[in-house]
């Protein structure tokens, strides 16, 4: 990290402003070589107006911001050059920065330096990535909890409990004559480990809500042809997304749309009517419909209330019976509150796509199935990162081994090996114990300017 790095920190393209970020011990010197004013002795956290120069020629009119170590994002000297938007200006200024002593940053390298320099922990770095990619207000709020070290503090409390247990075990082993030492018994080990286990299980349980906020839901609308699937999609989205006709097989391919219910993003897929067909194009659509079912979190199985439950409906049901299913009896404007005993094992709702109140009730039913209201009312203190969740599951396995060792009467110094392993695994979550390969993998997922 001895060299000075630079990258465009904003999306390159036609805009009013683009920002080039430079970080490293030589960043002020690099900027000084191409700026129209001497900034070598400028104060930290100041903004300077001037021009980027190539020899005696003006390249662009800019604002140059100086942030001196250690009170910066990377804890290094940082210079940010705000240039006029557009590829030409940005590329030219970037070329001058790189030719005067900086090198192009690797993806996520600014963030990586912030982590390696102790400015942030690994959970904060991962939360920054989630914040950048958040698509709903809920996912933004949850990511922000990670950025402000909420995840770190939750994990650190667990580490402190485990570390205190390790310390007591060490004192008992090395200084048995020390009168003030806490005597480590099997009961004390089990009590402490169970407290940690219960908290981890709580975090893992809540992580399901976190994943729901982060990844959203995928809902697939299925049914035989002409039961109103496309009309339901249009009604849920409140737009004419899919073509609707009285002709069977109108929908030949998957039509997708997005909506947000109680802060959770939902991808809705309208599928081709599932039936046996000799039409090559329609048969491809039917296959794609079946494939989409496999990835669905919820299947809206649409039944025509006028036709009732038919043999074709039975064939569709056979393809979705292992999924979470909500039966939607459509065309309630023609047949009121239709039900079928063969579908009594499934949640169901009667709707008409012509009645906006019924569509609202359908959205409420979806929210009820996934308990979305509780998510909307939450404090968003959830773990949703796959790496962190996997490590917490590893912690549970280690705790199970500790409990088994204690019950089998193993010596305390043998039990301590697993207790230390538990502490190290928790430390991996926050990045206090990590491999270079892991860090490279995590930070490579970010853009160049981050």
WOZIMO-V28807 format. One record per pair of residues at least 6 apart in sequence whose C-alpha atoms are under 8 Angstrom apart, sorted by the first residue. I is the first residue (numbers start at 0). J is the second residue. D is the distance in whole Angstrom. If there is no record, write none. Layout:
I_J_D / I_J_D
//
This chain:
0_23_8 / 0_112_8 / 1_23_7 / 1_24_7 / 2_23_6 / 2_24_7 / 2_25_8 / 2_101_7 / 2_102_8 / 3_21_7 / 3_22_6 / 3_23_4 / 3_24_6 / 3_25_6 / 3_26_6 / 3_100_7 / 3_101_5 / 3_102_6 / 4_21_6 / 4_22_5 / 4_23_6 / 4_26_8 / 4_101_5 / 4_102_5 / 4_103_6 / 4_104_5 / 5_19_7 / 5_20_5 / 5_21_4 / 5_22_6 / 5_96_8 / 5_97_7 / 5_101_6 / 5_102_6 / 5_103_5 / 5_104_5 / 5_448_8 / 6_19_6 / 6_20_6 / 6_21_7 / 6_93_8 / 6_103_6 / 6_104_6 / 6_447_6 / 6_448_5 / 7_17_7 / 7_18_6 / 7_19_4 / 7_20_6 / 7_89_8 / 7_93_8 / 7_447_7 / 7_448_5 / 8_17_8 / 8_18_5 / 8_19_6 / 8_20_6 / 8_447_7 / 8_448_4 / 8_449_6 / 9_17_6 / 9_18_6 / 9_19_8 / 9_448_7 / 10_17_7 / 11_17_7 / 11_84_8 / 11_85_7 / 11_86_6 / 11_89_8 / 12_84_7 / 12_85_5 / 12_86_6 / 13_84_5 / 13_85_4 / 13_86_7 / 14_83_7 / 14_84_4 / 14_85_6 / 15_83_6 / 15_84_5 / 15_85_8 / 16_81_6 / 16_82_6 / 16_83_5 / 16_84_4 / 17_81_6 / 17_82_5 / 17_83_6 / 17_84_5 / 17_85_8 / 17_89_7 / 18_79_6 / 18_80_6 / 18_81_5 / 18_82_6 / 19_79_6 / 19_80_5 / 19_81_7 / 19_82_8 / 19_89_8 / 19_93_7 / 19_448_8 / 20_77_7 / 20_78_6 / 20_79_5 / 20_80_7 / 20_448_7 / 21_77_6 / 21_78_5 / 21_79_6 / 21_101_8 / 22_73_7 / 22_75_6 / 22_76_6 / 22_77_4 / 22_78_7 / 22_109_8 / 23_75_5 / 23_76_5 / 23_77_7 / 24_75_6 / 24_76_6 / 25_76_8 / 25_100_8 / 25_101_8 / 26_76_6 / 26_77_6 / 26_78_6 / 26_101_7 / 27_38_7 / 27_39_7 / 27_65_8 / 27_76_7 / 27_77_7 / 27_78_6 / 28_39_7 / 29_96_7 / 29_99_6 / 29_100_6 / 29_101_7 / 30_78_7 / 30_96_7 / 31_37_6 / 31_38_6 / 31_39_7 / 32_99_7 / 33_51_5 / 33_52_5 / 33_53_7 / 33_95_7 / 33_96_8 / 34_49_7 / 34_50_6 / 34_51_5 / 34_52_6 / 35_49_6 / 35_50_5 / 35_51_6 / 35_52_6 / 36_49_7 / 41_65_8 / 42_65_7 / 42_67_8 / 43_65_6 / 43_66_5 / 43_67_5 / 44_64_7 / 44_65_5 / 44_66_5 / 44_67_7 / 45_64_6 / 45_65_6 / 45_66_7 / 46_62_7 / 46_63_6 / 46_64_4 / 46_65_6 / 47_62_6 / 47_63_5 / 47_64_6 / 48_60_8 / 48_61_6 / 48_62_5 / 48_63_6 / 49_60_6 / 49_61_6 / 49_62_6 / 49_63_8 / 50_57_6 / 50_58_7 / 50_59_6 / 50_60_5 / 50_61_6 / 51_57_6 / 51_58_5 / 51_59_5 / 51_60_7 / 51_61_7 / 51_92_7 / 52_58_5 / 52_59_8 / 53_95_8 / 58_88_8 / 58_91_8 / 58_92_7 / 59_82_7 / 59_83_7 / 59_88_7 / 59_92_8 / 60_82_7 / 60_83_7 / 61_80_7 / 61_81_6 / 61_82_5 / 61_83_7 / 62_80_6 / 62_81_5 / 62_82_7 / 63_78_7 / 63_79_6 / 63_80_5 / 63_81_6 / 64_78_6 / 64_79_5 / 64_80_6 / 65_76_8 / 65_77_6 / 65_78_5 / 65_79_7 / 66_76_6 / 66_77_5 / 66_78_6 / 67_75_7 / 67_76_4 / 67_77_6 / 68_74_5 / 68_75_5 / 68_76_5 / 68_77_8 / 69_75_6 / 69_76_7 / 71_77_7 / 72_113_6 / 72_118_7 / 73_109_6 / 73_110_7 / 73_112_6 / 73_113_4 / 73_114_8 / 73_116_7 / 73_118_7 / 74_113_7 / 74_116_7 / 74_118_7 / 82_88_7 / 82_89_7 / 83_89_7 / 97_103_7 / 104_447_6 / 104_448_7 / 105_443_7 / 105_447_6 / 106_442_7 / 106_443_5 / 106_444_7 / 106_445_5 / 106_446_5 / 106_447_4 / 106_448_7 / 106_449_7 / 107_442_5 / 107_443_6 / 107_444_7 / 107_445_5 / 107_446_6 / 107_447_6 / 107_448_7 / 107_449_5 / 108_442_7 / 108_443_8 / 108_447_7 / 108_449_7 / 109_448_7 / 109_449_5 / 110_124_7 / 110_442_7 / 110_449_6 / 111_124_8 / 111_438_8 / 111_442_6 / 113_119_6 / 114_120_6 / 114_121_7 / 114_124_7 / 120_151_8 / 120_429_6 / 120_430_6 / 120_431_8 / 121_428_7 / 121_429_5 / 121_430_5 / 122_145_6 / 122_146_8 / 122_148_7 / 122_150_7 / 122_151_6 / 122_428_7 / 122_429_5 / 122_430_8 / 123_145_5 / 123_146_5 / 123_147_7 / 123_148_6 / 123_150_8 / 123_151_8 / 124_146_7 / 125_145_8 / 125_384_8 / 125_441_8 / 126_142_5 / 126_143_7 / 126_144_8 / 126_145_5 / 126_146_5 / 127_142_7 / 127_143_8 / 127_145_8 / 127_146_6 / 128_445_7 / 129_138_8 / 129_139_8 / 129_142_6 / 129_213_8 / 130_138_7 / 130_139_6 / 130_142_5 / 130_143_7 / 133_139_5 / 133_142_8 / 133_213_7 / 134_264_7 / 135_259_8 / 135_262_6 / 135_263_7 / 135_264_7 / 136_262_6 / 137_212_6 / 137_262_5 / 137_263_7 / 137_375_7 / 137_379_8 / 138_212_5 / 138_213_5 / 138_262_8 / 138_263_8 / 140_379_7 / 141_209_8 / 141_212_8 / 141_379_5 / 141_380_6 / 141_381_7 / 144_150_7 / 144_379_7 / 144_380_6 / 145_151_8 / 149_380_7 / 150_380_8 / 150_381_8 / 150_382_7 / 151_429_6 / 154_425_7 / 154_428_8 / 154_429_8 / 157_195_6 / 157_198_8 / 157_425_8 / 158_422_6 / 158_425_6 / 158_426_7 / 160_191_7 / 160_195_7 / 161_191_8 / 161_192_8 / 161_195_8 / 161_418_7 / 161_419_8 / 161_421_8 / 161_422_6 / 162_422_7 / 164_188_7 / 164_191_7 / 165_415_7 / 165_418_7 / 165_419_7 / 167_180_7 / 167_181_6 / 167_182_8 / 167_183_7 / 168_183_6 / 168_411_7 / 168_412_8 / 168_415_7 / 170_177_8 / 170_180_7 / 171_177_8 / 171_180_7 / 171_181_8 / 171_182_7 / 171_183_7 / 172_412_7 / 185_405_6 / 189_402_7 / 189_405_8 / 192_398_7 / 192_402_8 / 196_395_6 / 196_398_7 / 199_391_7 / 199_395_7 / 200_395_8 / 202_381_7 / 202_382_7 / 203_382_8 / 203_388_7 / 203_391_7 / 203_392_8 / 205_381_6 / 205_382_7 / 206_381_6 / 206_382_5 / 206_383_5 / 206_388_8 / 207_383_8 / 208_374_7 / 208_381_7 / 209_379_8 / 209_381_5 / 209_382_6 / 209_383_5 / 210_382_8 / 210_383_5 / 210_384_8 / 211_263_7 / 212_262_7 / 212_263_5 / 212_264_7 / 213_383_7 / 214_264_8 / 215_263_6 / 215_264_5 / 215_265_6 / 215_266_8 / 216_263_8 / 216_264_6 / 216_265_5 / 216_266_6 / 216_295_8 / 216_296_6 / 216_297_8 / 217_265_6 / 217_266_5 / 217_267_6 / 217_268_8 / 217_294_7 / 217_295_5 / 217_296_5 / 217_297_7 / 218_265_7 / 218_266_6 / 218_267_5 / 218_268_6 / 218_295_6 / 218_296_6 / 218_297_5 / 218_298_6 / 218_299_7 / 219_267_6 / 219_268_5 / 219_269_6 / 219_270_7 / 219_291_7 / 219_292_6 / 219_295_6 / 219_297_7 / 219_298_5 / 219_299_6 / 220_228_6 / 220_232_8 / 220_267_7 / 220_268_6 / 220_269_5 / 220_270_6 / 220_298_6 / 220_299_5 / 220_300_6 / 220_301_7 / 221_228_7 / 221_269_7 / 221_270_6 / 221_271_8 / 221_272_7 / 221_273_7 / 221_288_8 / 221_298_7 / 221_299_6 / 221_300_5 / 221_301_6 / 221_315_8 / 222_228_7 / 222_272_6 / 222_273_6 / 222_300_6 / 222_301_5 / 222_302_7 / 222_312_7 / 222_315_6 / 223_272_5 / 223_273_5 / 223_274_6 / 223_301_8 / 223_302_8 / 223_311_6 / 223_312_6 / 223_315_7 / 224_247_5 / 224_248_6 / 224_271_7 / 224_272_4 / 224_273_7 / 224_274_7 / 225_245_7 / 225_246_7 / 225_247_5 / 225_248_7 / 225_272_7 / 226_301_6 / 226_302_6 / 226_303_5 / 226_329_7 / 227_301_7 / 227_303_8 / 227_329_7 / 228_269_6 / 228_270_8 / 228_301_7 / 229_241_6 / 229_242_7 / 229_243_6 / 229_250_8 / 229_269_6 / 230_241_8 / 230_243_6 / 230_352_6 / 231_352_6 / 232_240_7 / 232_241_7 / 232_256_8 / 232_267_7 / 232_268_8 / 232_269_6 / 233_239_5 / 233_240_6 / 233_241_6 / 234_352_6 / 234_355_8 / 234_358_7 / 235_258_8 / 235_358_7 / 235_362_8 / 236_256_7 / 236_257_7 / 236_258_6 / 240_254_8 / 240_256_8 / 241_250_8 / 241_254_7 / 242_249_7 / 242_250_7 / 243_249_7 / 248_271_7 / 248_272_6 / 248_281_7 / 249_271_8 / 250_270_7 / 250_271_5 / 250_272_7 / 250_284_8 / 251_270_8 / 251_271_5 / 251_280_7 / 251_281_5 / 251_283_8 / 251_284_5 / 251_285_8 / 252_270_6 / 252_271_6 / 252_281_8 / 252_283_8 / 252_284_5 / 252_285_8 / 252_287_7 / 252_288_8 / 253_268_6 / 253_269_6 / 253_270_5 / 253_271_7 / 253_284_7 / 253_287_7 / 253_288_7 / 254_268_6 / 254_269_5 / 254_270_7 / 255_266_7 / 255_267_6 / 255_268_5 / 255_269_6 / 256_266_6 / 256_267_5 / 256_268_7 / 257_264_7 / 257_265_6 / 257_266_5 / 257_267_6 / 258_264_6 / 258_265_5 / 258_266_7 / 258_267_8 / 259_265_6 / 260_362_7 / 260_366_7 / 260_371_8 / 261_366_7 / 261_371_6 / 261_372_6 / 261_374_8 / 261_375_6 / 262_371_8 / 262_374_8 / 262_375_6 / 263_371_7 / 270_284_8 / 270_285_8 / 270_287_8 / 270_288_5 / 271_281_8 / 271_284_6 / 271_285_6 / 271_288_6 / 272_285_7 / 272_288_8 / 273_285_5 / 273_288_7 / 273_289_8 / 273_315_6 / 274_285_7 / 274_311_7 / 274_314_8 / 274_315_8 / 275_282_8 / 276_282_6 / 289_318_7 / 292_298_7 / 292_319_7 / 295_322_8 / 296_322_8 / 296_323_7 / 297_322_7 / 297_323_5 / 297_324_6 / 297_325_7 / 298_319_8 / 298_322_7 / 298_323_6 / 298_324_5 / 298_325_6 / 299_324_6 / 299_325_5 / 299_326_6 / 299_327_6 / 300_316_8 / 300_324_7 / 300_325_6 / 300_326_5 / 300_327_6 / 301_326_6 / 301_327_5 / 301_328_6 / 301_329_7 / 302_308_7 / 302_312_7 / 302_326_7 / 302_327_6 / 302_328_5 / 302_329_6 / 303_328_6 / 303_329_5 / 303_330_7 / 304_328_6 / 304_329_6 / 304_330_6 / 304_331_7 / 304_333_8 / 304_334_6 / 304_337_6 / 305_330_7 / 305_333_7 / 305_334_6 / 307_339_8 / 308_339_7 / 324_345_7 / 324_346_7 / 325_345_6 / 325_346_5 / 325_347_5 / 325_348_8 / 326_342_8 / 326_345_7 / 326_346_6 / 326_347_4 / 326_348_6 / 327_347_6 / 327_348_5 / 327_349_6 / 327_350_7 / 328_337_7 / 328_338_8 / 328_347_7 / 328_348_6 / 328_349_5 / 328_350_6 / 329_349_6 / 329_350_5 / 329_351_6 / 329_352_8 / 330_349_8 / 330_350_6 / 330_351_5 / 330_352_7 / 331_337_7 / 331_349_6 / 331_350_5 / 331_351_5 / 332_350_8 / 332_351_6 / 332_353_8 / 335_349_8 / 336_349_6 / 337_349_7 / 348_361_7 / 349_357_8 / 350_357_5 / 350_358_7 / 350_361_8 / 351_357_6 / 351_358_7 / 352_358_7 / 366_372_7 / 382_388_7 / 386_428_8 / 387_428_6 / 390_424_7 / 390_425_7 / 390_427_8 / 390_428_7 / 391_425_7 / 393_424_8 / 394_421_6 / 394_424_7 / 394_425_7 / 397_417_7 / 397_418_8 / 397_420_8 / 397_421_6 / 398_417_8 / 398_418_8 / 398_421_7 / 400_417_7 / 401_414_6 / 401_417_6 / 401_418_7 / 404_414_6 / 405_414_7 / 423_432_7 / 424_432_8 / 426_432_5 / 427_433_6
//
